[in-house]
Amino acid sequence: MSENQTAKIIIEGKEHEYPVMIGSENEKAIDLRQFRKETGYITFDDGYGNTGSCLSNITFIDGEKGILRYRGIPIEQLAEKSSFLCAAYLIIYGKLPNETDLNEFRKKVAKKAHLHVDFKHHFEGFPKAAHPMAVLSSMLNSLGSYYPHMSTNNREQDLEQFDETAALLISKVRTIAAATYRMNMGLPFIYPRKDLRYVENFLHMMFTEPYEQYIAPKEVSDALDLFFLLHADHEQNCSTSTVRMVASSGANLFASVSAGVSALWGPLHGGANAAVVKMLQEIHDSGDDGSRYIRAAKDGKARLMGFGHRVYKNYDPRATIFGQAAERVLKALGREDPLLDIAHHLEQAALSDDYFIQRKLYPNVDFYSGIVLKAIGIPVEMFTVMFAIGRMPGWIANWKEMAETSTKIHRPRQVYTGPTISDYTPIEERK
């Protein structure tokens, strides 16, 4: 909170003064918590793009400069030196784990990978064609009923069980995802193994056959680990804000992250990488190398998916990192993907063409992540599930921060534009 700066608002000739809040990275906000009480007015901010909903210590983004940091540590350093579980620990607990901390965290996550045998009946209740995100959201909420001591909706009790619940969710979300894939493919479920690391275990549960053990190439497991790390948190996006809003009611962690999955499912949020692959495939099928599509985009006749970002007005730092990972994966798998060639063409055009530069339409992380997931063998309908696995630590950390620091339920106001008061009309008099 700034001790010196204030903002003045004049309403109906009366001046109202409000404190200015300054964050640790010099982000500025006007503290309007007393605004409605003092003036009778509310502020209108469709989409909350100019509204700060919370104070948070977790993630910092500067979209103008292309900066992303988890707990102050640049994403570039984490991508180079860390792992997903190490970054998850950092995001959730606010510090990098030492060797003992990380090993204990890994053991705890590995130990909780299995699903209760009764979960088989839950999966059987879904039609084979059920969307994986519908299954994931339902299953995460159902988990709470198997661990009632972790899902009491009593904040004090749920926080006492937080460490166990966090490890359980980070572990089981990938088991549920793998089982959903197997269900959709008509394949038997594969049990997790305690001797495998987080990503290797997930790929084992996804792709192992009863007659053939799947062993992921290191480049593949490293790339998927990096994908999860790059998606682990991203400030107050739609799904994270949803988790916090649900948590504000006192709801337990299972219910809150389940709501986050539902928010992520929307195509404007979590479905962008699938849209990129669809676009690249359409360009390839038309016999284009991307040149015609670029001209169509500039003429307003097509939309380049995976370019631009609501937050980043510069290059998405995650895109630079993951573009390199895409090349390594395809090389390791011995595949030449024509979609990657088209992607390179689109990227170079966007970075050198004044039309895209002036509009700051730079590639974002979704531009390359879809190509990597496709190369690994993840079906397009599972892409958003992969996003949810990666984002789980961020949701968990935000739930914890909300549960520990706030007792106020989120309740936005509205500007009512409906009909004014009118009398009830009996049915026989209605036209």
C-alpha positions, 0 to 999 in steps of 0.5 A: 500500500502506498503511503503517499499516493491517492486517487480522487474521483468526483461524483455528483460534485463531491470528491472522494479520495482512495488509496493507491496500492503498489505491488512488489513489481510496481503494479498500481491499483486504486483501492476501491473497497469502500467505493460503493459504501461511500458513493452508492456507485459501482465500477463497470468492467466487462471481463474484469480486464481492469480489476484486481480480484486479489493480492497474490504472491504466486506468479508475476506477468508483464505482458508488455515485456514478455515476462513470466515468473513463478515466485520471482524466478524467471520461466526461462531459468525454470525451464532450463534448470528445473522439473515440473514437480520442482516447479510445482513445489515452488508454486505451492509452497513459495520456495525451491525445494532442497534435495530432501524436500523434493525427494519426499514430495516425489515419493508422496506423489508417486505413492498416491498415483493409484485409483480406488478400485471402485473408480472403474464403475465411475468410468463405466458410467460414461459413454465411450464418446464422452469428452475427456474434460467432462470425465476429468472434471467429474472424476476430480470432484468424485475424488473428494468423496473417497477422502472425506477427511480432506473435503470437509468444506471446513477451511481449518480442517481442509488446510490441515490436510492440505499437503496430502491433498495437494500431492494426491491431486497432482498424482491422480489427475494424470492417472484419471487422464490416462484411464480416460484415454484408455477408456475412449480407446477401448483399452484395458487400464494400466496400473501406475508404477512407483519406480517411474518418474512423474511424466514417465509414469503417466506415459506408461499408463497411457501407452503401455500394452499388456504385451508391450511395455512403453518406454518413453524416449528421454526427449519425449518425457523431457518435452512433456515435463517442460509442457507441464512446467510452462503451464503450471500457473499463469496468474489470474486467468479464467480457470484460476480465477474460477478456482479462487471464486469457488474456494471463496465460498469455503468449498474444498480443494477437490470441488474447486479444481473440478470447477477449474477444469470446467472453465479450462474446457472452454475453447477461448481458454484451454482449447487454443493448442487444438485449434492450432493443429486443426489450422495447420492440418487444414493448411496442409490439406489445401496444398498450401505452405502457409503463404496463402493463409497468411494473405487471407489472414491479412485480408481478414478472411482467415484467423491465425490461431496461436498468435497473439495473447490477451496478456502478452503484448510481446513475444510469449516467453513460453513460445520461444522455449517450447518451439525448441522442444518441438524440434527435439521431439520430432528429431528424437522420434525420427519424424518429419512433420510437414505441420512443423514446416508450416508452423515455422513458415507462419512464425517467420512471416509473423515475426518479419511482416509489419502487419503482424508486428504492428498488431503485436501478433506474436506466436504464443505457447499454444502455437508449438504445444499442439505439435509436440502433443501430437508427435507424442501420440496424444489425441487432439481431444486430450490436449486440454486435459494435458493443460489441466495436468500442468495447471494443477499446481497453480490451482492448488496454490491459489486455493491455498492462498485464498483459504489462508488469507481471505474469508470473504466470498466473491460476489461481483455486482452488476448493472441491471438493464432488464425491465422495471417493476411490473405486475404479475399477469394472470395466465388467461390475460396474457397475450 
